[in-house]
């Protein structure tokens, strides 16, 4: 991945302009936010060049870090579900208890959450069968952008229906008209919904009717696996230190990069 210095909004000249360096500058040290910069006339001295390039690298790394936050946090969440809680692509994690929801940054304490990650590299187009009833949810890509709502806020209006999630570049199948279509710009997606029925038994029945399977297996779909953290600690927060960059490297290998991010 490469982000241009122009896109990062940084230049050596801009930094020196902010220090008041111009035609009247003298050959003397300048006090800047990155320390003293020795000058030769109007230009930085040879000895100052490494410090300036280090600042350029730091700025570019900072912009890259901020740019990748949505992607890295979802990739970390996916990893935690898989390695700590045993969820594979297409499995659903049912978060009922307060302890089970602690890994979600924005979860409330009373509503059950049903969440799962799917790698469309493995499944190809994905079918989701949402049962009728009081639910609200949706499908999001790995930049944390909503692809489509489901349930009461979605096109099915709480009546249930079939959704078809298409990965980047996938062609519409001949029977696309029977589905609510959701085109993803990433190969990995998050599928989730909340049960809004206050009756726990009715809510459990709704969850058990939910189905998710590859479009290629639509004739004989298998059951959707429901899992629970069972009180185990996990976190959907992005990692710190070098682990952040390692997670970014891992996920970017499997995802297309938008044209706007290529420079």
Backbone as JSON, one array per atom type, in Angstrom:
{
  "sequence": "XXXXXXXXXXXXXXXXXXXXXXXXXXXXXXXXXXXXXXXXXXXXXXXXXXXXXXXXXXXXXXXXXXXXXXXXXXXXXXXXXXXXXXXXXXXXXXXXXXXXXXXXXXXXXXXXXXXXXXXXXXXXXXXXXXXXXXXXXXXXXXXXXXXXXXXXXXXXXXXXXXXXXXXXXXXXXXXXXXXXXXXXXXXXXXXXXXXXXXXXXXXXXXXXXXXXXXXXXXXXXXXXXXXXXXXXXXXXXXXXXXXXXXXXXXXXXXXXXXXXXXX",
  "N": [[0.85, -1.18, 0.0], [0.49, 2.26, -0.77], [0.59, 5.61, 0.04], [0.52, 8.78, -1.25], [2.73, 11.56, -0.58], [1.72, 14.0, -1.27], [-1.02, 13.48, -1.16], [-1.19, 13.07, 1.55], [-1.03, 15.59, 2.45], [1.32, 17.0, 3.07], [4.44, 18.6, 2.96], [7.92, 19.32, 2.58], [8.5, 21.98, 2.01], [6.18, 23.23, 2.85], [6.33, 22.88, 5.57], [8.55, 24.41, 6.23], [7.69, 26.89, 5.36], [5.79, 27.4, 7.28], [7.43, 28.0, 9.34], [8.33, 30.45, 8.78], [10.3, 30.69, 6.85], [11.86, 32.11, 4.12], [12.65, 34.28, 1.43], [14.2, 35.99, 2.91], [15.5, 34.46, 4.75], [18.11, 33.48, 6.96], [21.33, 31.86, 7.25], [21.05, 29.94, 9.66], [20.28, 28.06, 12.65], [17.02, 26.67, 12.89], [14.23, 26.72, 14.99], [11.92, 24.22, 15.25], [8.93, 22.21, 15.4], [9.93, 19.68, 15.37], [12.38, 19.86, 16.4], [15.67, 21.4, 16.29], [16.67, 22.67, 13.14], [19.33, 22.76, 11.09], [20.53, 25.21, 8.81], [21.58, 26.0, 5.47], [22.02, 28.76, 3.93], [19.04, 29.32, 2.29], [18.18, 26.76, 2.37], [17.78, 23.51, 3.91], [20.51, 22.13, 5.78], [22.94, 19.62, 4.82], [23.21, 17.82, 6.89], [20.76, 17.97, 8.1], [18.91, 16.68, 6.53], [18.32, 13.82, 6.92], [16.7, 13.97, 9.26], [14.47, 15.38, 8.33], [13.46, 13.66, 6.38], [12.79, 11.54, 8.04], [10.69, 12.71, 9.42], [8.87, 13.0, 7.33], [8.35, 10.28, 6.82], [7.16, 9.59, 9.25], [4.83, 11.18, 9.19], [3.53, 10.07, 6.96], [3.14, 7.46, 7.89], [1.4, 8.01, 10.01], [-0.87, 8.98, 8.67], [-1.5, 6.68, 7.22], [-2.13, 4.93, 9.3], [-4.46, 6.12, 10.4], [-6.13, 6.04, 8.16], [-6.51, 3.28, 7.86], [-7.92, 2.41, 10.08], [-10.79, 1.57, 10.24], [-10.76, -0.81, 8.72], [-8.77, -2.41, 9.95], [-9.77, -2.76, 12.56], [-12.11, -4.28, 12.13], [-10.93, -6.54, 10.99], [-9.45, -7.45, 13.15], [-11.52, -8.04, 14.93], [-12.78, -10.1, 13.53], [-10.7, -11.97, 13.63], [-10.55, -12.44, 16.42], [-13.07, -13.59, 16.91], [-12.66, -15.94, 15.47], [-10.2, -17.17, 16.46], [-10.3, -17.05, 19.28], [-12.93, -17.63, 19.97], [-13.82, -19.62, 18.32], [-15.31, -19.35, 15.94], [-16.05, -19.84, 12.55], [-15.87, -18.8, 9.09], [-19.02, -17.72, 8.13], [-20.32, -18.73, 10.36], [-22.46, -17.88, 13.16], [-22.3, -15.68, 15.88], [-23.85, -15.55, 18.94], [-24.68, -13.06, 21.04], [-25.61, -12.63, 24.15], [-25.39, -12.19, 26.96], [-24.2, -9.7, 29.32], [-21.44, -9.87, 29.69], [-20.64, -11.22, 27.38], [-20.98, -9.29, 25.47], [-19.06, -7.37, 25.86], [-16.89, -7.07, 24.19], [-17.79, -5.61, 22.02], [-17.8, -2.35, 20.87], [-19.99, -0.55, 20.83], [-22.26, -1.77, 21.82], [-25.46, -2.28, 23.43], [-26.78, -3.13, 26.71], [-29.02, -4.72, 26.86], [-30.16, -5.79, 24.52], [-30.18, -8.68, 22.48], [-27.46, -9.61, 20.38], [-26.66, -10.8, 17.19], [-24.12, -11.96, 15.34], [-21.87, -12.33, 12.58], [-18.98, -13.12, 10.59], [-18.16, -13.26, 7.15], [-16.18, -14.63, 4.65], [-16.06, -13.85, 1.45], [-14.33, -14.71, -0.45], [-14.14, -17.39, -0.02], [-16.78, -18.35, -0.1], [-18.05, -17.28, -2.34], [-20.85, -15.67, -3.99], [-23.34, -14.94, -1.53], [-26.11, -16.23, 0.24], [-28.68, -15.04, 2.31], [-31.17, -15.85, 4.51], [-33.65, -14.26, 6.02], [-35.83, -14.51, 8.72], [-39.36, -13.68, 9.14], [-40.37, -11.12, 11.43], [-39.75, -9.18, 14.46], [-36.93, -7.78, 13.97], [-33.77, -6.1, 13.53], [-31.16, -5.15, 11.49], [-28.27, -5.7, 9.43], [-25.94, -5.69, 6.63], [-22.51, -5.19, 6.36], [-19.55, -3.8, 4.85], [-15.91, -4.29, 4.97], [-14.8, -1.84, 5.41], [-16.4, -0.76, 7.18], [-18.73, 0.26, 6.12], [-22.16, 0.56, 5.5], [-23.9, -1.86, 3.64], [-26.44, -2.9, 3.09], [-29.55, -2.65, 4.81], [-31.37, -4.85, 7.01], [-34.4, -6.5, 8.04], [-36.68, -4.68, 10.12], [-35.81, -2.12, 9.4], [-34.96, -2.5, 6.87], [-35.36, -3.42, 3.34], [-37.2, -5.52, 3.47], [-38.91, -4.84, 5.49], [-39.44, -6.03, 7.97], [-40.82, -8.28, 7.3], [-39.35, -10.38, 6.53], [-37.23, -12.29, 4.27], [-35.21, -13.14, 1.35], [-31.8, -12.44, 0.94], [-29.16, -11.53, -1.23], [-25.77, -11.5, -1.29], [-23.26, -10.05, -3.11], [-19.92, -10.47, -4.11], [-17.09, -8.28, -4.95], [-17.01, -7.66, -8.43], [-18.62, -9.82, -9.14], [-21.06, -11.41, -11.2], [-24.55, -10.85, -11.89], [-26.81, -13.42, -10.99], [-29.11, -15.53, -12.86], [-31.51, -15.8, -11.49], [-31.74, -13.55, -9.89], [-33.8, -11.84, -9.31], [-35.4, -12.77, -7.25], [-34.28, -12.08, -4.9], [-33.21, -9.71, -2.37], [-30.8, -7.51, -3.3], [-27.37, -7.13, -2.52], [-24.51, -5.52, -3.0], [-21.15, -5.89, -2.36], [-18.18, -4.04, -1.68], [-15.96, -5.12, -0.62], [-14.2, -8.2, 0.07], [-14.58, -9.49, 2.45], [-17.24, -9.54, 4.79], [-19.47, -8.25, 7.3], [-22.17, -9.66, 8.9], [-25.08, -9.02, 10.62], [-27.62, -8.83, 13.19], [-30.22, -7.64, 15.38], [-32.4, -8.92, 17.85], [-35.6, -7.85, 18.47], [-37.84, -8.56, 19.86], [-39.24, -8.72, 23.04], [-39.71, -11.07, 24.36], [-37.87, -13.73, 25.41], [-38.04, -16.42, 24.51], [-39.38, -16.26, 22.05], [-37.59, -14.67, 20.72], [-35.35, -16.35, 20.6], [-36.37, -18.34, 18.93], [-36.6, -16.92, 16.54], [-33.9, -16.42, 15.92], [-32.98, -19.01, 15.47], [-34.21, -19.61, 13.1], [-32.89, -18.2, 11.2], [-30.88, -18.24, 8.29], [-27.84, -18.79, 6.51], [-25.81, -19.15, 3.73], [-23.65, -20.35, 1.03], [-24.4, -19.21, -2.25], [-24.04, -21.1, -4.24], [-24.76, -23.41, -2.98], [-27.47, -23.39, -2.69], [-29.52, -25.14, -3.35], [-29.33, -27.28, -1.61], [-28.95, -26.27, 1.19], [-26.88, -26.17, 4.08], [-27.14, -26.29, 7.72], [-26.98, -23.25, 9.67], [-24.4, -22.45, 11.79], [-24.66, -21.77, 15.2], [-23.12, -19.99, 17.74], [-21.73, -19.23, 21.02], [-20.0, -16.87, 23.07], [-19.81, -17.67, 25.7], [-19.01, -16.34, 27.99], [-16.28, -15.95, 27.65], [-13.44, -13.8, 27.35], [-13.03, -11.3, 24.88], [-12.14, -9.06, 22.18], [-13.12, -6.51, 19.97], [-11.57, -4.38, 19.3], [-9.05, -2.54, 17.6], [-5.65, -3.75, 17.43], [-2.6, -2.77, 19.21], [0.6, -1.12, 18.7], [3.16, -2.89, 16.85], [1.54, -4.99, 16.17], [-0.72, -3.89, 15.09], [0.07, -3.08, 12.49], [0.78, -5.52, 11.45], [-1.7, -6.82, 11.41], [-3.0, -5.19, 9.56], [-1.43, -5.68, 7.26], [-2.05, -8.37, 6.91], [-4.86, -8.4, 6.33], [-5.09, -6.72, 4.13], [-4.06, -8.14, 2.06], [-6.12, -9.68, 1.14], [-8.08, -8.04, 0.23], [-9.6, -5.81, -2.14], [-8.29, -2.61, -3.11], [-9.64, 0.6, -2.99], [-9.87, 2.87, -5.74], [-9.55, 5.52, -5.03], [-7.78, 5.39, -2.94], [-5.37, 4.71, -3.93], [-2.26, 5.85, -4.8]],
  "CA": [[0.0, 0.0, 0.0], [1.27, 3.48, -0.83], [-0.17, 6.85, 0.06], [1.46, 9.82, -1.68], [2.93, 12.65, 0.37], [0.78, 15.05, -1.64], [-2.32, 13.11, -0.59], [-1.11, 13.22, 3.0], [-1.11, 17.01, 2.76], [2.54, 17.36, 3.75], [5.62, 18.83, 2.14], [9.01, 19.97, 3.29], [8.37, 23.42, 1.84], [5.07, 23.7, 3.68], [6.78, 22.94, 6.95], [9.44, 25.54, 6.4], [6.9, 28.1, 5.23], [5.14, 27.64, 8.56], [8.44, 28.51, 10.26], [8.7, 31.79, 8.34], [11.49, 30.66, 6.03], [11.6, 32.64, 2.79], [13.79, 34.9, 0.76], [15.03, 36.72, 3.86], [16.04, 33.55, 5.76], [19.55, 33.49, 7.13], [21.93, 30.56, 7.51], [21.08, 29.72, 11.09], [19.39, 26.99, 13.09], [15.62, 27.01, 13.05], [13.48, 25.96, 15.99], [10.68, 23.68, 14.69], [8.29, 21.25, 16.3], [10.7, 18.43, 15.37], [13.71, 20.18, 16.9], [16.43, 22.38, 15.53], [17.06, 22.33, 11.78], [20.45, 23.59, 10.63], [20.29, 25.71, 7.46], [22.63, 26.53, 4.62], [21.26, 29.73, 3.15], [17.59, 29.13, 2.39], [17.89, 25.33, 2.32], [18.3, 22.72, 5.04], [21.87, 21.61, 5.6], [23.02, 18.19, 4.51], [23.03, 17.05, 8.13], [19.34, 18.02, 8.5], [18.07, 15.92, 5.6], [17.74, 12.59, 7.52], [15.62, 14.3, 10.19], [13.31, 15.77, 7.54], [12.89, 12.45, 5.78], [12.16, 10.78, 9.13], [9.4, 13.35, 9.67], [7.99, 12.61, 6.23], [7.94, 8.89, 7.07], [6.24, 9.59, 10.39], [3.56, 11.73, 8.71], [2.89, 9.09, 6.09], [2.68, 6.36, 8.74], [0.24, 8.48, 10.76], [-2.01, 9.0, 7.76], [-1.83, 5.29, 6.92], [-2.76, 4.38, 10.49], [-5.83, 6.64, 10.48], [-6.86, 5.52, 6.99], [-6.79, 1.84, 7.96], [-8.6, 2.05, 11.32], [-12.0, 0.73, 10.1], [-10.4, -2.12, 8.19], [-8.0, -3.18, 10.93], [-10.6, -3.15, 13.71], [-12.96, -5.41, 11.71], [-10.07, -7.71, 10.82], [-9.14, -7.93, 14.5], [-12.76, -8.63, 15.43], [-12.91, -11.39, 12.84], [-9.67, -12.85, 14.19], [-10.94, -12.8, 17.78], [-14.16, -14.56, 16.79], [-12.15, -17.22, 14.98], [-9.17, -17.82, 17.26], [-10.66, -17.13, 20.7], [-14.29, -18.13, 20.2], [-14.05, -20.79, 17.47], [-16.25, -19.09, 14.84], [-15.5, -19.85, 11.21], [-16.61, -18.0, 8.12], [-20.41, -18.15, 7.98], [-20.92, -19.02, 11.66], [-23.04, -16.74, 13.85], [-22.05, -15.59, 17.3], [-25.0, -15.01, 19.65], [-24.22, -12.32, 22.21], [-26.77, -12.4, 25.01], [-25.06, -11.68, 28.29], [-23.4, -8.48, 29.41], [-20.03, -10.24, 29.52], [-20.39, -11.59, 25.98], [-21.03, -8.09, 24.62], [-18.04, -6.4, 26.23], [-15.97, -6.86, 23.07], [-18.38, -4.71, 21.04], [-17.64, -1.0, 21.4], [-21.22, 0.23, 20.9], [-23.41, -2.62, 22.16], [-26.2, -1.99, 24.66], [-26.75, -4.25, 27.65], [-30.29, -5.44, 26.95], [-30.59, -6.39, 23.26], [-29.32, -9.73, 21.95], [-26.78, -9.35, 19.11], [-26.29, -12.0, 16.45], [-23.13, -11.42, 14.42], [-20.97, -13.29, 11.94], [-18.16, -12.66, 9.48], [-18.13, -14.17, 6.01], [-15.17, -14.36, 3.64], [-16.64, -14.16, 0.14], [-13.32, -15.45, -1.21], [-14.42, -18.81, 0.18], [-18.17, -18.73, -0.38], [-18.66, -16.67, -3.51], [-22.11, -15.01, -3.6], [-23.87, -15.46, -0.27], [-27.56, -16.1, 0.46], [-29.13, -14.88, 3.69], [-32.62, -15.98, 4.69], [-34.07, -13.6, 7.26], [-37.22, -14.86, 9.03], [-40.21, -12.55, 9.51], [-40.42, -10.84, 12.86], [-39.14, -7.91, 14.91], [-35.47, -7.76, 13.97], [-33.14, -4.98, 12.83], [-29.76, -5.46, 11.28], [-27.77, -5.36, 8.11], [-24.69, -6.24, 6.12], [-21.53, -4.12, 6.18], [-18.27, -4.23, 4.31], [-14.83, -4.22, 5.95], [-14.49, -0.45, 5.72], [-17.48, -0.41, 8.1], [-19.77, 0.95, 5.39], [-23.37, -0.24, 5.36], [-24.24, -2.3, 2.29], [-27.9, -2.94, 3.06], [-30.22, -2.96, 6.07], [-32.28, -6.0, 7.01], [-35.41, -6.44, 9.1], [-37.64, -3.57, 10.13], [-35.25, -0.95, 8.73], [-34.52, -2.91, 5.55], [-36.4, -3.51, 2.31], [-38.24, -6.51, 3.79], [-39.82, -4.19, 6.44], [-39.79, -6.94, 9.05], [-41.57, -9.44, 6.79], [-38.41, -11.43, 6.18], [-36.95, -12.45, 2.85], [-33.89, -13.63, 0.98], [-30.82, -11.45, 0.51], [-28.02, -12.08, -1.97], [-24.59, -10.65, -1.16], [-22.36, -10.3, -4.23], [-18.57, -9.92, -3.92], [-16.66, -7.41, -6.05], [-16.83, -8.27, -9.74], [-19.53, -10.94, -9.39], [-22.16, -11.15, -12.11], [-25.88, -11.18, -11.38], [-27.33, -14.7, -11.45], [-30.36, -15.45, -13.62], [-32.66, -15.74, -10.58], [-31.48, -12.46, -8.95], [-35.03, -11.12, -9.0], [-36.07, -13.27, -6.04], [-33.49, -11.67, -3.74], [-32.78, -8.34, -2.15], [-29.4, -7.55, -3.72], [-26.4, -6.36, -1.73], [-23.18, -5.58, -3.63], [-20.09, -5.51, -1.44], [-16.92, -3.59, -2.26], [-14.88, -5.88, 0.0], [-14.41, -9.64, 0.04], [-15.08, -9.88, 3.77], [-18.41, -8.77, 5.21], [-20.06, -8.52, 8.61], [-23.62, -9.84, 8.87], [-25.55, -8.97, 12.0], [-28.95, -8.29, 13.47], [-30.66, -7.66, 16.77], [-33.77, -9.39, 18.07], [-36.31, -6.79, 19.18], [-38.95, -9.11, 20.64], [-38.84, -8.8, 24.45], [-39.89, -12.43, 24.85], [-36.65, -14.48, 25.09], [-38.34, -17.64, 23.77], [-39.68, -15.87, 20.68], [-36.34, -14.2, 20.14], [-34.53, -17.53, 20.31], [-36.95, -19.0, 17.77], [-36.23, -16.13, 15.37], [-32.48, -16.65, 15.63], [-32.81, -20.37, 14.96], [-34.74, -19.67, 11.73], [-31.97, -17.47, 10.33], [-30.01, -19.11, 7.5], [-26.82, -18.13, 5.71], [-25.09, -20.21, 3.02], [-23.21, -19.95, -0.3], [-25.4, -19.3, -3.33], [-23.81, -22.35, -4.97], [-25.36, -24.51, -2.21], [-28.85, -22.99, -2.4], [-30.44, -26.27, -3.52], [-29.25, -28.11, -0.39], [-28.17, -25.51, 2.17], [-26.69, -26.77, 5.4], [-27.56, -25.43, 8.84], [-26.08, -22.18, 10.1], [-23.9, -22.77, 13.12], [-24.84, -20.73, 16.22], [-22.14, -20.13, 18.81], [-21.79, -18.24, 22.09], [-18.71, -16.72, 23.75], [-19.82, -18.38, 26.98], [-18.3, -15.58, 29.01], [-14.86, -15.75, 27.33], [-13.06, -12.43, 27.01], [-12.59, -11.05, 23.52], [-12.21, -7.63, 21.9], [-13.16, -6.08, 18.58], [-10.78, -3.17, 19.17], [-7.8, -2.73, 16.85], [-4.48, -3.97, 18.29], [-1.66, -1.67, 19.33], [1.99, -1.42, 18.37], [3.42, -3.54, 15.57], [0.43, -5.89, 15.86], [-1.64, -3.15, 14.21], [0.56, -3.14, 11.12], [0.72, -6.92, 11.03], [-3.09, -7.1, 11.07], [-3.26, -4.49, 8.3], [-0.78, -6.43, 6.2], [-2.78, -9.62, 6.71], [-6.17, -8.22, 5.73], [-5.02, -6.02, 2.84], [-3.74, -9.13, 1.04], [-7.35, -10.32, 0.68], [-9.1, -7.04, -0.09], [-9.27, -4.82, -3.16], [-8.12, -1.24, -2.61], [-10.39, 1.56, -3.8], [-9.06, 3.73, -6.59], [-9.26, 6.76, -4.32], [-6.72, 5.16, -1.97], [-4.15, 4.36, -4.65], [-1.55, 7.06, -5.24]],
  "C": [[0.89, 1.23, 0.0], [0.32, 4.66, -0.82], [0.81, 7.98, -0.25], [1.57, 10.9, -0.62], [2.01, 13.82, 0.03], [-0.59, 14.76, -1.06], [-2.33, 13.29, 0.91], [-1.12, 14.69, 3.42], [0.14, 17.54, 3.44], [3.63, 17.62, 2.74], [6.68, 19.51, 2.97], [8.87, 21.48, 3.2], [7.26, 23.98, 2.71], [5.52, 23.83, 5.13], [7.68, 24.15, 7.17], [8.72, 26.87, 6.22], [6.23, 28.45, 6.55], [6.13, 28.19, 9.59], [8.91, 29.9, 9.86], [9.94, 31.83, 7.51], [11.14, 31.15, 4.64], [12.84, 33.27, 2.24], [14.73, 35.58, 1.74], [15.7, 35.82, 4.89], [17.55, 33.62, 5.79], [20.03, 32.07, 7.42], [22.09, 30.37, 9.01], [20.12, 28.59, 11.44], [17.97, 27.52, 13.23], [15.01, 26.13, 14.13], [12.16, 25.53, 15.38], [10.1, 22.69, 15.68], [9.01, 19.91, 16.32], [12.14, 18.68, 15.81], [14.41, 21.19, 16.02], [16.82, 21.84, 14.16], [18.15, 23.3, 11.35], [20.23, 23.96, 9.17], [21.61, 26.07, 6.78], [21.95, 27.5, 3.66], [19.78, 29.5, 3.38], [17.2, 27.65, 2.4], [18.41, 24.62, 3.56], [19.7, 22.22, 4.74], [21.82, 20.12, 5.31], [22.74, 17.35, 5.75], [21.56, 17.01, 8.57], [18.44, 17.11, 7.67], [17.51, 14.64, 6.22], [16.58, 12.88, 8.47], [14.34, 14.67, 9.44], [12.64, 14.56, 6.89], [12.22, 11.57, 6.84], [10.8, 11.36, 9.46], [8.39, 13.03, 8.57], [7.47, 11.19, 6.42], [6.92, 8.81, 8.2], [4.86, 10.1, 9.97], [2.82, 10.71, 7.85], [2.36, 7.9, 6.9], [1.44, 6.76, 9.53], [-1.01, 8.48, 9.89], [-2.45, 7.58, 7.41], [-2.57, 4.63, 8.08], [-4.23, 4.82, 10.57], [-6.69, 6.1, 9.35], [-7.34, 4.09, 7.22], [-7.59, 1.45, 9.19], [-9.85, 1.2, 11.13], [-11.67, -0.69, 9.66], [-9.71, -2.99, 9.23], [-8.87, -3.62, 12.1], [-11.53, -4.3, 13.34], [-12.13, -6.68, 11.53], [-9.69, -8.31, 12.17], [-10.35, -8.63, 15.12], [-12.97, -10.01, 14.82], [-11.92, -12.41, 13.4], [-10.03, -13.32, 15.59], [-12.08, -13.81, 17.78], [-13.62, -15.93, 16.41], [-11.24, -17.91, 15.99], [-9.53, -17.98, 18.73], [-12.0, -17.81, 20.94], [-14.68, -19.26, 19.26], [-15.01, -20.59, 16.32], [-15.52, -19.09, 13.5], [-16.35, -18.98, 10.3], [-18.02, -18.56, 7.93], [-21.08, -18.59, 9.26], [-21.48, -17.74, 12.27], [-22.74, -16.81, 15.33], [-23.23, -14.89, 17.96], [-24.51, -14.38, 20.94], [-25.43, -11.93, 23.05], [-26.41, -11.7, 26.31], [-24.24, -10.39, 28.21], [-21.93, -8.78, 29.14], [-19.72, -10.55, 28.06], [-20.33, -10.38, 25.06], [-19.89, -7.11, 24.88], [-17.05, -6.13, 25.1], [-16.48, -5.93, 22.01], [-18.36, -3.3, 21.6], [-18.96, -0.29, 21.66], [-22.45, -0.58, 21.31], [-24.13, -2.08, 23.4], [-26.32, -3.26, 25.49], [-27.99, -5.13, 27.6], [-30.68, -6.2, 25.68], [-29.66, -7.5, 22.83], [-28.74, -9.32, 20.58], [-26.4, -10.68, 18.48], [-25.4, -11.56, 15.3], [-22.28, -12.54, 13.82], [-20.2, -12.65, 10.8], [-18.14, -13.72, 8.38], [-17.05, -13.71, 5.05], [-15.71, -14.82, 2.29], [-15.61, -14.78, -0.8], [-13.61, -16.94, -1.15], [-15.81, -19.2, -0.32], [-18.65, -18.32, -1.76], [-19.93, -15.94, -3.07], [-22.77, -15.73, -2.42], [-25.37, -15.21, -0.17], [-27.83, -15.98, 1.95], [-30.65, -14.96, 3.7], [-32.99, -15.4, 6.05], [-35.53, -13.95, 7.55], [-38.04, -13.61, 9.32], [-40.24, -12.37, 11.02], [-39.7, -9.56, 13.2], [-37.63, -8.01, 15.05], [-35.0, -6.48, 13.28], [-31.66, -5.29, 12.69], [-29.31, -5.05, 9.91], [-26.47, -6.06, 7.79], [-23.75, -5.06, 5.9], [-20.25, -4.65, 5.6], [-17.16, -3.97, 5.33], [-14.24, -2.83, 6.12], [-15.57, 0.13, 6.62], [-18.52, 0.49, 7.42], [-20.97, 0.03, 5.26], [-23.6, -0.59, 3.9], [-25.75, -2.3, 2.12], [-28.42, -3.23, 4.46], [-31.07, -4.21, 5.89], [-33.27, -5.83, 8.15], [-36.28, -5.21, 8.99], [-37.12, -2.33, 9.43], [-34.8, -1.26, 7.3], [-35.66, -3.0, 4.55], [-37.49, -4.54, 2.61], [-39.24, -5.98, 4.82], [-40.29, -5.1, 7.57], [-40.56, -8.17, 8.61], [-40.65, -10.59, 6.42], [-38.19, -11.5, 4.68], [-35.54, -12.95, 2.63], [-33.03, -12.48, 0.46], [-29.69, -12.17, -0.21], [-26.87, -11.09, -1.92], [-23.6, -11.03, -2.26], [-20.99, -9.7, -3.93], [-18.18, -9.02, -5.08], [-16.45, -8.18, -7.34], [-17.77, -9.41, -10.07], [-20.66, -10.52, -10.32], [-23.49, -11.54, -11.46], [-26.31, -12.55, -11.88], [-28.68, -14.52, -12.13], [-31.57, -15.26, -12.71], [-32.52, -14.59, -9.57], [-32.74, -11.75, -8.51], [-35.73, -11.58, -7.73], [-35.35, -12.86, -4.76], [-33.46, -10.15, -3.6], [-31.26, -8.32, -2.38], [-28.54, -6.63, -2.86], [-25.03, -6.55, -2.35], [-22.13, -5.07, -2.64], [-18.87, -5.04, -2.23], [-15.71, -4.26, -1.62], [-15.23, -7.36, -0.03], [-14.89, -10.18, 1.38], [-16.23, -8.98, 4.16], [-18.79, -9.17, 6.64], [-21.57, -8.58, 8.43], [-24.11, -9.84, 10.31], [-26.96, -8.44, 12.12], [-29.22, -8.38, 14.96], [-32.1, -8.15, 16.83], [-34.48, -8.37, 18.94], [-37.5, -7.28, 19.98], [-38.5, -9.27, 22.09], [-38.98, -10.2, 25.04], [-38.67, -13.26, 24.46], [-36.92, -15.74, 24.25], [-38.63, -17.33, 22.3], [-38.41, -15.39, 19.97], [-35.43, -15.35, 19.75], [-35.05, -18.26, 19.07], [-36.61, -18.25, 16.49], [-34.79, -16.4, 14.95], [-32.29, -18.02, 14.98], [-33.36, -20.53, 13.55], [-33.83, -18.97, 10.71], [-31.05, -18.45, 9.6], [-29.05, -18.27, 6.67], [-25.95, -19.21, 5.06], [-24.64, -19.7, 1.65], [-24.33, -20.12, -1.33], [-25.26, -20.61, -4.1], [-24.44, -23.55, -4.27], [-26.84, -24.27, -1.92], [-29.85, -24.14, -2.55], [-30.47, -27.14, -2.27], [-28.43, -27.38, 0.67], [-28.05, -26.26, 3.5], [-27.13, -25.83, 6.49], [-26.51, -24.35, 9.13], [-25.69, -22.44, 11.54], [-24.03, -21.57, 14.05], [-23.89, -21.0, 17.38], [-22.36, -19.06, 19.88], [-20.4, -18.1, 22.7], [-18.65, -17.46, 25.08], [-19.04, -17.67, 28.06], [-16.82, -15.37, 28.74], [-14.59, -14.3, 26.94], [-12.6, -12.35, 25.57], [-12.74, -9.55, 23.26], [-12.2, -7.37, 20.4], [-12.38, -4.8, 18.33], [-9.47, -3.47, 18.43], [-6.62, -2.92, 17.8], [-3.56, -2.76, 18.29], [-0.26, -2.11, 18.89], [2.13, -2.07, 17.0], [2.3, -4.5, 15.18], [-0.59, -5.22, 14.96], [-1.22, -3.29, 12.76], [0.56, -4.57, 10.59], [-0.71, -7.31, 10.64], [-3.47, -6.41, 9.75], [-2.65, -5.24, 7.13], [-1.57, -7.69, 5.87], [-4.08, -9.41, 5.94], [-6.09, -7.58, 4.35], [-4.63, -6.98, 1.72], [-5.0, -9.73, 0.41], [-8.42, -9.33, 0.23], [-8.67, -6.14, -1.25], [-9.14, -3.44, -2.52], [-8.85, -0.3, -3.55], [-9.44, 2.46, -4.58], [-8.65, 5.02, -5.87], [-8.09, 6.63, -3.36], [-5.4, 4.78, -2.62], [-3.49, 5.63, -5.16], [-0.11, 6.72, -5.58]]
}
